[in-house]
Amino acid sequence: MCLSLSAAPRLTVVAVVDGMTTENLTMLRPFWQQGGLRTLSEEAFQTSIAYPHLVYGGNETTATLMTGVTPDRHGYTMDIYFQRQDRKQHAMLEDETAHGIGTSLRLSPRHLLSQTISDRMRLRYPDAKIYAVGILPETTILLAGHTANACCWLDASSQQWCTTASYAEGLPSAAYEQNQNGRIAALMAHEWHPRLDILTYSHPTTQEQKKGFSYAVKDVLYRSPEANTLVIELALELQKQQKMGIDATPDLLMIQLHTLSPKAESDQINSAEHEDIYLRLNQDLGFLMDQLDRRIGRSNYQLLVVGRPIMGASIQAMRELQIPVQQFNTDRAAALTGTYLMALYGHERWVDGSYGQSIYLNRTLIEQKRLNLEALQRQVSNFLMEFEGVQIAMPGLDAMRYPLLGSTLCKRHTGDVVLMLQPGWQLMQDEEQAVDRVIDDNPTSPLFLWSGSLRPMPQHSLSAIDVVELIIDK
């Protein structure tokens, strides 16, 4: 596939929508008499894309969509990684050299190994105006890449726009103004109630049928429709202030939206409030397109909207349907591995830690004891193979040659021993919550590509690594 940018639109808008599924869109289509999702369903190229690596419900999918390569190359394997030096877990984009602006978080794209859509656009058009606006920090930074003018996300503590000093422009004036002019506070003061009569919704819970639903937006900001509204409004204000899409140089506007309600237990709709998020997202996308039609002209921009898997199927729903699903606790497996090695080699700390599918051995101790690391890795692998739920356990380097794991793992974060679970098992990192889990054997995401111009559209099925080519010709 080769889609040339020789006739590139003046503005490209890329929207990544957390939790949006093809099944939900199909079910809700009759509700959309008008709006952005209605326009996309009628006028856009649309398909479902699959991921060529394991999906944990984190930003490994965002990184793949934005770079066009798999985690073994872009380096973003999970939202968290285990660091051997201090034996602690760290956010993948954590960067102590990067100061936050309006936030205590220290994050940057420095650890992302591959070029993103934004980076490739910058290389091709040095004067392009590139901005990213989102709800969550990691997602927004991945959308911004290494070379955006700026990015903004909503700080969880202050509920204000913030950013990282890694980008030259810092916090854009449009974001600062919205922090100060009372618009965010006004939306935070809203009560979120059903947009329609509760019996109009397809999936109201028993409780919702009796009492509807009601939330103070300030208490559920990241899972409220107002979060999407704020992102759209700031994106449009940036377009206006920066005059994006006005001159001949193509510009890029990246946004993160969501479809997950406060009580959502899966990506599939299971409540009226979950449906309501989609209905309001339809309105917001319609507003975005209407404004761009008026400001720069319908033929001068294109819009790519793609969902990303977050929660997968509901564990409770699967169990009610008697579909096997069990949980594997990696920390417990690591602790038992440590006990096993103590029994063999003495009372020492033989395991440094674990995360995701990896167990990290104490290499310093192994070297001091003059043991063979490779032999010990295989010994531990054989021990873990006896655990219920383990499909295969192998040394880290062997795992990187394994067909599916090879595209999922990155050398710098892979443990000494890597586990692959049997179908129907999910990864647990503690007793309370499935922090990292394979949400589906083969999750897919809906994708829409709308253009007001007569640009060529794909003629075959797409994978997540093909999305970059829809915007940037390699």
Disulfide bonds with the S-S distance in Angstrom:
none
